[in-house]
Each structure stands twice: as C-alpha cells, then as structure tokens.
Amino acid sequence: MTMIYDKNSRKKATNLTINSDLLKIAKDLKINISNCLEKSLEQQVIKKKREKWEEENKQSLELYNNRIKDHGLFSDELRSF
C-alpha cells in the first residue's frame, strides 16, 4: 500500500475534548493516548480515502464491469481452467 501520509513528519500539539472518565481509565491503564489516536485516525483516513476513491471511480468501474459482462475477459480463450 502506498503511504497516505508522512509518518516521519513532526508531531503537533493539539487540544482535544475527551470524556473525563474514559481518559482517567486510559491513563490508569498506561495507554499511550497519542499513539492510540494516531492509529485510529490513520484507519479512519484510509477508510474515507477509499470511499472517496470508489465514489470518484464508480462510473468507470461500472463501465468496465459491464464491458466484461458483455464481452468477457481478453484471456478467456487462453485459460485452461
């Protein structure tokens, strides 16, 4: 998979609003909140980028699938299975 962002980019301090009880429990359990957020945010970015790509390419994918349905694959005659 291609990199979706520069993982070596410097960190930036950010203010967040988090449920205080959840934050306390996470801290008590020694959960690295910054790392946890980064991993979760990365997964959300990947998901949203995939959805955006699929939407932007929906028409082309449908045209291609219809062409294959109507005419088959170029290798259909070459396959032995």
N, C-alpha and C positions, 0 to 999 in steps of 0.2 A: 504494500500500500504506500502511496506517496505521502510525504509529510503534509499535514494540514496546517501546521504552524511551526515556528522555530522554537524547538524545545530548549535551546541554549540562550534564548532571549532573557534579558534581565527580569527580575521579579519587580512587581509594582505593588506598593501598599494600597489596600482597598478597604473601604468601610462596608460592612455587611450587617444586615439585621437578621438575627437567628433566634429561634426560640431559646430562652434562657435556660430552661430545664434540660433541653437536649444538649446545649452547649456545655453545661456543667457535667453531665454524664459523659460526654465525649472526652472532655478534659480529664475527668477522673479515670477514664479508661486509657488515657495516654494516646488518644487518637490524634494523629497529625492532621489537623483540620485543613490546613492549606493544601497538603498533598491530596487529601480526600476530595476536596472541592475541585482541584485541578483535574483529577482523574474523571470525576463525574461530569465536569464541564466539557472535557475533551469528548466524552461519549455523546453528550448532547449535541456538540458541534458536528461530530461525524454524522449523527442521525439527521440533523437538519440539512446539512450539505447534501447528503444522499437524497433526501426528499426533494430538495430544490433541483438537483440534477435530474432526477426522474421526471419531475414536472416539466422542466425545460426541454427534455428529450422525449416526452411522451408521444408526440406526433410521429417523430422519426422511428421510434420503437414499434409503434402500431403499424406504420407503413412497411417496415422490414418484416414484421411477423406476418402481415397479410401477404407479402410477396412470397415468403417461404411457404405459407399455406397453399397459395395458388400454384407456385412453380417448383416447390421443393428446394433442397439444397444442391449446390453445384456438384457436390461429391456423392449424391445419392446413387449414381450409376457406378461409382467406383467402389463402394462399400461391399464387403463380402459377408456382413452380418446383418 
